[in-house]
Amino acid sequence: MRRIGLLSDTHGWWDERYEKYFKECDEIWHAGDIGSMEVADKLEKIAPLRAVYGNIDNCDMRLRFQEVYRWKCEEVNVLMKHIGGYPGRYDASIRKAIYADPPQLFISGHSHLLKVENDFHLHLLHINPGAAGRSGFQPVRTLVRFTIDGKEIKDLEVIELDDAPTFFTQLR
């Protein structure tokens, strides 16, 4: 059994609450737009980090992390890519890979909007954890935690971080 902490789109923003919510996790997964090595290093001090780079990540991040990452967690085949789309509307850059060999769990970021959705046609669960950073247009910053136990994905929790992102703060 593995407890997973999932986040995306930190854009270089560190929040001490990441540690609070992820300290009991076996692994942390970051779905791209990490924004700085400092954020990646701090996450890795909490738990082992699996991550992909996103469209804002620099060359150093692209050397450290892959664009597309596929692995097995317990008995669940996982596929993660920052720009991935949603069930029925997968991004062209990943659509062929998803349809050729569907994972049980597909994770993406980029939109800054939390979404958990089943793809009943491909028999997979898609999770976009929203944005954990303060850059962007998201109304609420979010993190996700869940458990993978054998073939089962369960105990999914959404954590809302209660402060508004910088973009909305500037509009007020």
C-alpha positions as CSV (number, residue, x, y, z in Angstrom):
1,M,0.0,0.0,0.0
2,R,1.3,3.4,-1.0
3,R,0.1,6.8,0.2
4,I,0.5,9.4,-2.6
5,G,0.7,13.2,-2.3
6,L,-0.1,14.8,-5.7
7,L,0.4,18.4,-6.8
8,S,1.0,20.5,-9.9
9,D,1.8,24.0,-11.1
10,T,3.7,25.3,-8.1
11,H,5.5,27.7,-10.4
12,G,8.4,28.1,-8.0
13,W,6.1,28.8,-5.0
14,W,6.9,27.0,-1.7
15,D,4.2,26.7,0.9
16,E,5.1,25.1,4.3
17,R,1.7,23.3,4.2
18,Y,3.0,21.0,1.5
19,E,5.1,19.4,4.2
20,K,2.1,19.3,6.6
21,Y,-0.1,17.5,4.2
22,F,2.5,15.3,2.6
23,K,4.6,14.2,5.6
24,E,2.7,10.9,5.9
25,C,2.9,10.1,2.2
26,D,5.2,7.4,0.8
27,E,5.8,9.3,-2.4
28,I,5.1,12.8,-3.8
29,W,4.1,13.2,-7.5
30,H,4.4,16.6,-9.2
31,A,2.6,17.0,-12.6
32,G,4.8,19.7,-13.9
33,D,5.5,23.4,-13.9
34,I,7.5,22.9,-10.8
35,G,9.2,26.3,-11.4
36,S,12.4,25.8,-9.4
37,M,14.9,23.3,-8.3
38,E,14.4,24.6,-4.8
39,V,10.8,23.4,-4.7
40,A,11.7,20.0,-6.2
41,D,14.5,19.6,-3.6
42,K,12.2,20.6,-0.7
43,L,9.5,18.1,-1.8
44,E,12.2,15.4,-2.1
45,K,13.2,16.0,1.5
46,I,9.6,15.1,2.6
47,A,9.3,11.9,0.5
48,P,10.6,10.4,-2.7
49,L,9.6,12.6,-5.7
50,R,8.3,11.5,-9.1
51,A,7.8,14.4,-11.4
52,V,7.5,15.6,-15.0
53,Y,8.6,18.9,-16.3
54,G,6.0,21.4,-17.6
55,N,6.0,24.2,-20.2
56,I,7.5,26.8,-17.8
57,D,10.3,24.6,-16.5
58,N,13.8,25.5,-17.5
59,C,16.6,23.4,-19.1
60,D,17.9,22.2,-15.7
61,M,14.4,20.9,-14.8
62,R,14.2,19.2,-18.2
63,L,17.4,17.4,-17.6
64,R,16.3,16.2,-14.2
65,F,12.7,15.2,-15.1
66,Q,11.0,13.6,-18.1
67,E,8.3,15.1,-20.2
68,V,6.3,11.9,-20.1
69,Y,6.7,9.4,-17.2
70,R,5.2,5.9,-17.1
71,W,5.7,3.5,-14.2
72,K,3.9,1.0,-12.0
73,C,2.9,1.8,-8.5
74,E,1.8,-1.3,-6.7
75,E,-0.2,-3.0,-9.5
76,V,-1.4,0.3,-11.1
77,N,0.0,1.4,-14.4
78,V,0.5,5.2,-14.1
79,L,1.1,7.7,-16.9
80,M,1.9,11.4,-16.1
81,K,2.4,14.4,-18.5
82,H,2.0,18.0,-17.7
83,I,-0.1,19.0,-20.7
84,G,-2.4,16.0,-21.1
85,G,-6.0,17.1,-21.6
86,Y,-9.0,15.2,-20.2
87,P,-11.0,12.0,-21.0
88,G,-12.4,12.4,-24.5
89,R,-10.2,15.5,-25.1
90,Y,-6.6,14.2,-24.5
91,D,-3.9,16.5,-25.8
92,A,-2.5,15.5,-29.3
93,S,0.9,15.1,-27.8
94,I,-0.2,12.1,-25.6
95,R,-3.4,10.8,-27.1
96,K,-1.7,8.1,-29.2
97,A,0.2,6.7,-26.2
98,I,-3.0,6.7,-24.1
99,Y,-5.1,4.9,-26.7
100,A,-2.3,2.4,-27.7
101,D,-1.7,1.3,-24.1
102,P,-4.2,2.8,-21.6
103,P,-2.8,3.3,-18.1
104,Q,-5.1,2.7,-15.1
105,L,-4.2,6.2,-13.8
106,F,-3.5,9.2,-16.0
107,I,-2.2,12.4,-14.3
108,S,-1.8,15.8,-15.8
109,G,-1.6,19.4,-14.8
110,H,-1.4,22.6,-16.8
111,S,-5.1,23.8,-16.6
112,H,-4.7,24.9,-12.9
113,L,-8.2,23.4,-12.4
114,L,-8.8,20.4,-10.1
115,K,-10.5,17.6,-11.9
116,V,-10.9,13.9,-11.1
117,E,-12.7,12.0,-13.8
118,N,-13.2,8.4,-15.0
119,D,-12.6,7.5,-18.6
120,F,-15.1,4.7,-18.9
121,H,-14.2,4.0,-22.5
122,L,-10.5,3.3,-21.6
123,H,-11.1,2.1,-18.1
124,L,-8.8,4.7,-16.5
125,L,-8.9,7.3,-13.8
126,H,-7.7,10.8,-14.7
127,I,-6.5,13.2,-12.0
128,N,-5.5,16.8,-12.5
129,P,-4.6,18.1,-9.0
130,G,-5.2,21.8,-9.9
131,A,-2.5,24.3,-9.0
132,A,-0.6,24.4,-5.7
133,G,1.3,27.7,-6.6
134,R,0.1,31.3,-6.5
135,S,0.6,32.1,-10.2
136,G,-2.4,31.7,-12.4
137,F,-6.2,32.1,-12.5
138,Q,-7.3,29.3,-10.3
139,P,-9.9,30.4,-7.6
140,V,-8.5,28.0,-5.0
141,R,-5.0,26.3,-4.7
142,T,-5.3,22.6,-4.3
143,L,-3.4,19.4,-3.4
144,V,-4.6,15.8,-3.7
145,R,-3.8,12.7,-1.6
146,F,-4.8,9.2,-2.3
147,T,-3.8,5.6,-1.7
148,I,-2.9,2.9,-4.1
149,D,-3.4,-0.6,-2.6
150,G,-2.6,-3.3,-5.1
151,K,-4.9,-2.6,-8.1
152,E,-7.1,-0.2,-6.1
153,I,-7.0,3.6,-6.1
154,K,-8.8,4.8,-3.0
155,D,-9.2,7.3,-0.2
156,L,-8.8,10.3,-2.5
157,E,-8.8,13.6,-0.6
158,V,-8.8,17.1,-2.0
159,I,-7.0,19.7,0.1
160,E,-7.9,23.3,-0.5
161,L,-5.3,25.9,0.5
162,D,-7.3,28.8,1.7
163,D,-5.5,31.8,0.3
164,A,-6.2,33.3,-3.2
165,P,-3.5,33.2,-5.9
166,T,-1.6,36.3,-6.7
167,F,-3.5,37.0,-9.9
168,F,-6.8,37.3,-8.0
169,T,-5.2,39.3,-5.2
170,Q,-4.0,41.8,-7.8
171,L,-7.5,42.1,-9.3
172,R,-9.1,43.1,-6.0
